[in-house]
């Protein structure tokens, strides 16, 4: 879709904001996404919560950060907080786009099916299978044969990359490449019977190559992810790899989040196995006992509907891992064995799915078996080299086994692959463990504190930050994180920390344990 308002054009396929005459306006990705949301909503109120969910993927964001992006969005289109001619603030409620907007639909392919203008309903009959996606050839901003060939090559590589994600049905290029790169989403989705489309645009500007991928919902045309990548034309292969990593992350995070949002709008009796699975995922990363129980309920319902649903068994393993790691019910050993049992069933059903290997590896982690844990986590990463959480868990297990150098490499890979991952706090924590294993307590304290302050961090990470800062001589930080641990989890104790993080015989067990004892744990 292309939106026009005043003297400006918001081009979604190109991921560009332009002035009349074609001059592109440089804006940050978050500002671009914010403008897309406001313009798409037209004169409807856009709430703070809607902005956070769309632009920041539901992360904990301050009002000051939102205000900063609103100011940047206004400045980009010649508006300001005093005039509010384009973006109006409705104090305490949200924002509204005030300008008249016209929409240019992309041209239809010659063989496109008749258009369906109905909204995405999410009825069970339409959602009874795994999420599906078609990748279109990237459109070229010029008639250059090189750009057009590159658009086809990039799309082909993305099909191969996405096909490694066993939970996602990916349409073969023989079908998706029959459509024009600028085909309308609704028509492609209807013809290919897919829920999502990945498209994009290529531009060559002198010696610079610009790639702008776009992930949309096929039936509605809703944009759920867009980004823009630039680099020297000579580095095209590195740029393609960067785009592929970003697309995998978007598919792993944004598609399940959208699926969960659809499922939340459906009556409970209409939910199918995949809907329950995505609702379970929606609660699993909140790391509370209550949310863990909700996840278990949804995964159980998914298995009642589809007993051989490998991913639901993997979800049950994840739930049991959380019970063991956080000692929710006071029997972490039994929970660890439950995690392995469910993971082994997932492996029986889907041995080639990275998630099956991932949850089995993590079950061995809480069973205090680093060798088997590393073996299965290494296989998860081998099956999908772009699996950020696989790199994270593999690095963390290696760290807890006393290693340093490979840990840093896995931490860097995980953060590069998924910079807004729900487990980002743990990825920062890996850097703390790597520094700790290298004997650099000052650097370990820095990364432990950063990990604990990252949104979503577990209470055990607060304990890590408290203990490492205490050993490093940062008594104020140590006291702060110790107090925060008690506030979040009054029953937190040394045994829980040792059980979750420390393998037997690890050299740094004693100083960390002694520090926590001095802090009253």
C-alpha positions in Angstrom: 0.0 0.0 0.0 1.0 3.6 -0.6 -0.5 6.4 1.5 -0.6 10.0 0.4 -1.3 13.0 2.7 -0.5 16.6 2.2 2.9 16.8 0.4 4.0 13.4 1.6 3.9 9.8 0.5 4.3 6.9 2.8 5.4 4.0 0.7 5.1 0.7 2.5 6.7 -1.6 -0.1 9.7 0.7 -0.3 9.7 1.4 3.5 10.1 5.1 2.7 8.6 8.4 3.6 8.9 10.8 0.7 8.1 14.4 -0.2 6.2 15.3 -3.3 8.8 15.1 -6.1 10.3 11.8 -4.8 12.9 13.0 -2.3 13.2 10.4 0.5 13.1 11.6 4.1 15.4 9.8 6.5 13.5 8.5 9.6 14.3 6.0 12.2 12.6 2.6 11.9 10.5 3.2 15.0 9.4 6.6 13.7 8.4 5.0 10.3 6.4 2.3 12.0 4.7 4.9 14.2 3.7 6.9 11.1 2.4 3.8 9.4 0.2 3.0 12.4 -1.2 6.5 12.8 -1.9 6.9 9.1 -3.5 3.5 8.7 -5.8 4.3 11.7 -6.8 7.5 10.0 -9.0 9.6 12.3 -9.4 6.8 14.8 -7.8 7.2 18.2 -4.5 5.3 18.5 -3.8 4.4 22.1 -0.5 4.3 23.9 -0.9 0.5 24.4 -1.5 0.0 20.6 1.7 2.0 19.8 3.8 0.0 22.3 2.4 -3.3 20.9 3.0 -2.4 17.3 6.2 -0.3 17.4 8.0 -1.9 20.3 6.5 -5.4 20.2 4.9 -5.0 23.6 8.2 -4.2 25.5 8.2 -2.0 28.6 8.5 1.5 27.1 8.3 4.8 29.0 5.9 7.7 28.0 9.0 9.8 27.4 10.2 7.4 24.7 6.9 7.5 23.0 6.8 11.3 23.2 10.3 11.4 21.6 9.2 9.3 18.6 6.0 11.4 18.3 8.1 14.5 18.1 10.3 13.0 15.5 7.3 11.8 13.4 5.8 15.3 13.6 9.1 16.9 12.5 9.5 14.5 9.6 6.1 15.7 8.1 6.5 19.4 9.0 4.3 19.3 12.1 5.1 20.2 15.8 3.5 19.9 19.2 2.1 23.4 19.1 0.3 23.3 15.8 -0.6 19.6 15.8 -2.0 19.9 12.3 -1.1 16.2 11.4 -0.7 14.4 14.7 -3.0 15.5 17.5 -2.4 14.6 21.1 -5.5 13.5 23.1 -4.1 13.8 26.6 -4.3 10.7 28.6 -5.8 8.7 25.8 -3.4 8.6 22.8 -3.0 10.3 19.4 -5.0 10.8 16.2 -3.9 11.5 12.6 -5.7 14.6 11.4 -4.8 14.9 7.7 -6.8 13.5 4.8 -5.3 10.3 3.5 -5.6 8.7 0.1 -4.5 5.1 -0.6 -3.0 3.7 -3.8 -3.5 0.0 -4.1 -0.7 -2.0 -5.9 -1.7 -3.2 -9.4 -3.2 -6.7 -9.6 -1.5 -9.6 -11.5 -3.3 -10.5 -14.7 -4.3 -13.9 -13.2 -5.4 -12.6 -9.8 -8.6 -14.0 -8.3 -11.5 -11.7 -7.5 -10.8 -9.6 -4.5 -12.4 -10.2 -1.1 -12.8 -7.0 0.9 -13.9 -8.7 4.1 -11.8 -8.3 7.2 -9.7 -11.1 8.6 -12.1 -13.1 10.8 -9.8 -15.6 12.3 -12.5 -18.3 12.2 -11.3 -21.7 13.1 -12.1 -23.0 9.6 -9.5 -20.5 8.3 -6.9 -21.2 11.0 -6.9 -25.0 11.2 -3.4 -25.4 10.0 0.1 -24.1 10.8 0.7 -20.4 9.8 1.7 -20.1 6.1 3.7 -17.6 4.1 4.5 -16.8 0.5 7.6 -14.9 -0.5 7.3 -12.7 -3.5 10.2 -11.5 -5.7 11.5 -8.2 -4.4 10.5 -5.3 -6.7 13.3 -3.3 -8.4 13.3 0.5 -8.2 14.8 0.6 -11.7 14.7 -1.5 -14.9 18.3 -2.6 -14.2 18.6 -6.4 -15.1 20.9 -6.7 -12.1 18.3 -5.4 -9.7 15.6 -7.6 -11.1 17.8 -10.7 -10.9 18.8 -9.7 -7.4 15.2 -9.4 -6.4 14.6 -13.0 -7.5 17.7 -14.3 -5.8 16.9 -12.7 -2.5 13.4 -14.0 -2.5 14.7 -17.5 -3.3 17.2 -17.4 -0.4 14.5 -16.2 2.0 12.3 -19.1 1.0 15.1 -21.5 1.8 15.8 -19.8 5.1 12.2 -19.7 6.2 11.8 -23.4 5.2 14.1 -24.3 8.1 11.4 -23.1 10.5 9.5 -26.3 10.7 6.4 -24.7 12.2 5.9 -22.4 9.2 4.4 -23.6 5.9 6.4 -21.9 3.1 5.0 -21.8 -0.4 7.4 -23.0 -3.1 8.9 -20.5 -5.5 7.2 -22.2 -8.4 3.9 -20.8 -7.1 4.8 -17.5 -5.4 7.0 -16.3 -8.3 4.1 -16.4 -10.7 2.8 -13.2 -9.0 4.1 -9.7 -9.7 6.4 -8.4 -7.0 3.9 -5.6 -6.4 0.8 -7.8 -6.4 -1.9 -6.9 -3.9 -1.6 -8.9 -0.7 -5.3 -9.9 -0.5 -5.3 -11.5 -3.9 -2.0 -13.4 -3.5 -3.2 -14.7 -0.2 -6.5 -15.9 -1.6 -4.9 -17.6 -4.6 -2.2 -19.3 -2.6 -4.3 -19.8 0.5 -1.6 -18.3 2.8 -2.0 -16.1 5.9 1.2 -14.0 5.5 3.2 -12.4 2.6 6.8 -11.4 2.6 7.7 -8.9 -0.1 10.2 -6.1 -0.5 11.9 -3.5 -2.7 15.4 -3.1 -4.0 17.1 0.2 -5.0 20.5 0.9 -6.3 21.8 4.4 -5.6 25.2 4.8 -7.0 27.4 2.4 -5.1 24.7 1.8 -2.4 22.2 -1.0 -2.3 18.9 -0.6 -0.3 16.8 -3.6 0.7 13.3 -2.9 2.2 11.5 -6.2 3.3 7.9 -6.1 4.4 5.8 -8.7 6.2 2.0 -8.3 5.8 -1.1 -10.2 6.7 -2.5 -11.5 3.4 -6.2 -11.0 4.0 -6.1 -7.5 5.5 -2.9 -6.1 4.1 -1.9 -5.2 7.7 1.9 -4.6 8.0 3.2 -6.4 11.0 6.9 -5.8 10.3 9.0 -3.7 8.0 12.7 -2.6 7.9 15.3 -1.0 5.7 18.9 -2.1 5.1 21.6 -0.2 3.3 25.1 -1.1 2.4 27.8 -0.9 -0.3 26.8 -2.7 -3.5 30.0 -4.7 -3.2 28.8 -6.2 0.1 25.6 -7.5 -1.3 26.1 -11.0 0.2 26.6 -9.6 3.7 23.5 -7.4 3.2 21.4 -10.4 2.1 22.5 -12.3 5.2 21.5 -9.4 7.4 18.1 -9.3 5.8 17.7 -13.1 6.2 18.5 -12.9 9.9 16.0 -10.0 10.4 13.3 -11.9 8.5 13.7 -15.0 10.6 13.5 -12.9 13.8 10.3 -11.2 12.5 8.8 -14.5 11.7 9.7 -16.0 15.1 8.3 -13.0 17.1 5.8 -11.1 15.1 3.8 -13.9 13.4 3.2 -15.8 16.7 2.2 -12.5 18.4 -0.3 -11.7 15.6 -1.6 -15.3 15.8 -2.2 -14.9 19.5 -3.9 -11.6 19.0 -6.3 -13.2 16.5 -6.9 -16.1 18.9 -7.8 -13.7 21.7 -10.6 -12.3 19.6 -12.2 -15.8 19.0 -14.8 -17.5 21.2 -13.1 -20.3 23.2 -15.1 -23.0 21.5 -13.7 -22.0 18.1 -10.0 -22.2 19.1 -8.1 -24.9 17.3 -4.8 -26.6 18.3 -2.6 -23.9 16.7 -4.6 -21.1 18.3 -4.1 -22.7 21.7 -0.4 -23.1 21.0 0.1 -19.5 20.1 -1.9 -18.4 23.2 0.4 -20.6 25.3 3.4 -18.9 23.7 1.9 -15.5 24.5 2.1 -16.3 28.3 5.3 -18.3 28.4 7.7 -15.4 28.3 6.2 -13.5 31.2 8.0 -15.8 33.7 5.3 -15.8 36.4 3.7 -18.8 38.0 0.3 -17.6 37.0 1.3 -17.1 33.3 3.1 -20.5 33.4 -0.1 -22.2 34.4 -2.1 -20.4 31.7 0.5 -21.6 29.1 0.2 -25.1 30.4 -3.6 -24.9 30.1 -3.4 -23.8 26.4 -0.8 -26.4 25.5 -2.9 -29.1 27.2 -6.0 -28.0 25.2 -3.9 -28.1 22.0 -2.8 -31.7 22.7 -6.4 -32.7 23.5 -7.3 -31.5 20.0 -4.2 -32.9 18.3 -2.3 -35.5 20.5 0.6 -35.7 18.1 1.2 -32.0 17.9 5.0 -31.9 18.4 5.2 -28.2 19.2 2.5 -28.4 21.9 4.6 -31.2 23.5 7.6 -28.8 23.2 5.5 -26.1 24.9 4.7 -28.4 27.8 8.4 -29.1 28.1 9.0 -25.3 28.3 6.3 -25.0 31.0 8.0 -27.8 33.0 11.4 -26.2 32.5 10.0 -22.9 34.0 8.7 -24.9 37.0 12.1 -26.4 37.5 14.1 -23.3 36.9 11.9 -21.1 39.2 11.0 -23.9 41.6 7.4 -22.8 41.4 5.9 -25.8 43.1 8.8 -26.8 45.4 9.8 -29.9 43.5 12.3 -28.8 40.8 13.7 -32.3 40.2 10.3 -33.7 39.3 9.6 -30.7 37.1 13.0 -31.2 35.3 12.1 -34.8 34.6 8.7 -33.7 33.3 10.5 -31.3 31.0 12.6 -34.1 29.6 9.6 -36.4 29.1 7.6 -33.9 27.1 10.7 -32.9 25.1 11.5 -36.5 24.2 7.9 -36.9 22.9 8.4 -33.8 20.8 11.6 -35.3 19.4 9.8 -38.5 18.6 7.3 -36.6 16.6 9.5 -33.9 15.0 13.3 -34.8 15.3 14.1 -32.2 12.7 12.4 -29.3 14.4 14.9 -27.0 16.1 12.4 -26.4 18.9 12.2 -30.1 19.8 16.0 -30.2 20.1 16.0 -26.9 22.0 13.6 -28.0 24.7 15.3 -31.3 25.1 18.7 -29.5 25.5 17.2 -27.2 28.1 15.7 -30.1 30.0 19.2 -31.6 30.4 20.3 -28.2 31.6 18.0 -28.3 34.6 18.9 -32.0 35.1 22.5 -30.8 35.6 23.8 -32.6 32.5 25.8 -30.1 30.5 27.2 -32.6 28.0 23.8 -33.8 26.8 22.4 -30.2 27.0 25.1 -28.9 24.7 24.7 -31.8 22.3 21.0 -31.1 21.6 21.4 -27.3 21.7 24.2 -27.6 19.1 21.8 -29.7 16.9 19.1 -27.0 17.3 21.5 -24.3 16.0 22.8 -26.6 13.2 19.2 -27.2 12.0 18.5 -23.4 12.0 21.7 -21.2 12.2 19.4 -18.2 12.7 17.9 -19.6 15.9 18.6 -16.8 18.3 17.3 -18.6 21.4 19.2 -21.7 20.4 22.5 -19.6 20.4 21.4 -18.1 23.7 20.8 -21.4 25.5 23.9 -23.1 24.1 26.1 -20.2 25.2 24.5 -20.1 28.6 25.0 -23.8 29.2 28.6 -23.5 28.0 29.1 -20.6 30.4 27.7 -22.5 33.4 30.1 -25.3 32.5 33.0 -22.8 32.9 33.8 -21.8 29.3 34.4 -18.2 28.1 35.3 -17.6 24.5 32.5 -19.6 22.8 30.0 -18.0 25.2 30.8 -14.5 23.9 30.4 -15.7 20.3 27.0 -17.2 21.0 25.9 -14.1 22.9 26.9 -11.8 20.0 25.1 -14.1 17.5 21.9 -14.2 19.6 21.7 -10.5 20.0 22.5 -9.8 16.3 19.8 -12.3 15.3 17.1 -11.1 17.7 17.9 -7.6 19.2 14.3 -7.4 20.7 14.0 -11.0 21.8 11.9 -11.8 24.9 15.1 -13.4 26.3 17.4 -10.4 25.6 18.0 -10.0 29.3 19.5 -13.5 29.3 21.7 -12.8 26.3 23.2 -9.9 28.2 23.6 -12.2 31.1 25.6 -14.6 29.0 28.2 -11.8 28.6 28.3 -11.5 32.4 29.0 -15.3 32.7 31.7 -15.1 30.0 33.5 -12.3 31.8 33.1 -14.1 35.1 34.7 -17.2 33.7 37.6 -15.1 32.3 38.1 -13.7 35.9 37.0 -10.1 34.9 34.6 -9.3 37.8 34.3 -5.7 36.9 33.0 -6.4 33.4 30.9 -9.3 34.8 29.2 -6.8 37.2 28.5 -4.4 34.3 26.8 -7.0 32.2 25.0 -8.6 35.1 23.5 -5.2 36.0 22.5 -4.5 32.4 20.9 -8.0 32.2 18.9 -7.4 35.4 17.7 -4.0 34.1 16.6 -5.3 30.8 12.7 -5.6 30.5 11.4 -9.1 31.4 14.4 -10.1 33.5 13.9 -13.0 35.9 14.2 -12.6 39.6 17.2 -15.0 39.6 19.0 -12.6 37.3 18.6 -10.0 40.1 20.3 -12.5 42.4 23.1 -12.9 39.8 23.5 -9.1 39.6 23.5 -8.8 43.4 26.2 -11.5 43.9 28.5 -10.5 41.1 28.4 -6.8 42.1 29.1 -7.8 45.7 32.2 -9.8 44.6 33.3 -6.9 42.4 33.1 -4.4 45.3 30.0 -2.6 44.0 28.2 -2.7 47.3 25.5 -0.2 46.4 24.5 -2.1 43.3 24.6 -5.4 45.2 22.3 -4.0 47.9 19.9 -2.6 45.3 19.5 -5.9 43.4 19.3 -7.9 46.7 16.5 -5.7 47.9 14.7 -5.9 44.5 15.0 -9.7 44.6 13.3 -9.9 47.9 10.6 -7.5 46.8 9.8 -9.6 43.7 10.3 -13.0 45.3 10.2 -13.0 49.1 11.1 -16.7 49.3 14.3 -16.3 47.1 17.2 -18.3 48.5 20.7 -19.5 47.8 19.5 -23.1 46.9 17.2 -21.8 44.2 20.1 -19.8 42.6 22.6 -22.7 42.8 20.0 -25.1 41.4 19.2 -22.9 38.4 22.6 -21.6 37.5 25.5 -23.6 38.8 26.7 -27.0 37.6 28.5 -29.2 40.1 32.3 -28.5 40.4 32.1 -25.0 38.8 35.0 -22.9 40.0 33.1 -19.7 40.8 30.4 -21.5 42.9 32.0 -20.5 46.2 32.5 -16.7 45.8 29.0 -16.3 44.4 27.4 -18.4 47.1 29.4 -16.6 49.8 28.3 -13.2 48.4 24.6 -14.2 48.4 25.0 -15.5 52.0 26.4 -12.2 53.1 23.5 -10.5 51.4 21.1 -12.6 53.5 20.1 -15.3 51.1 
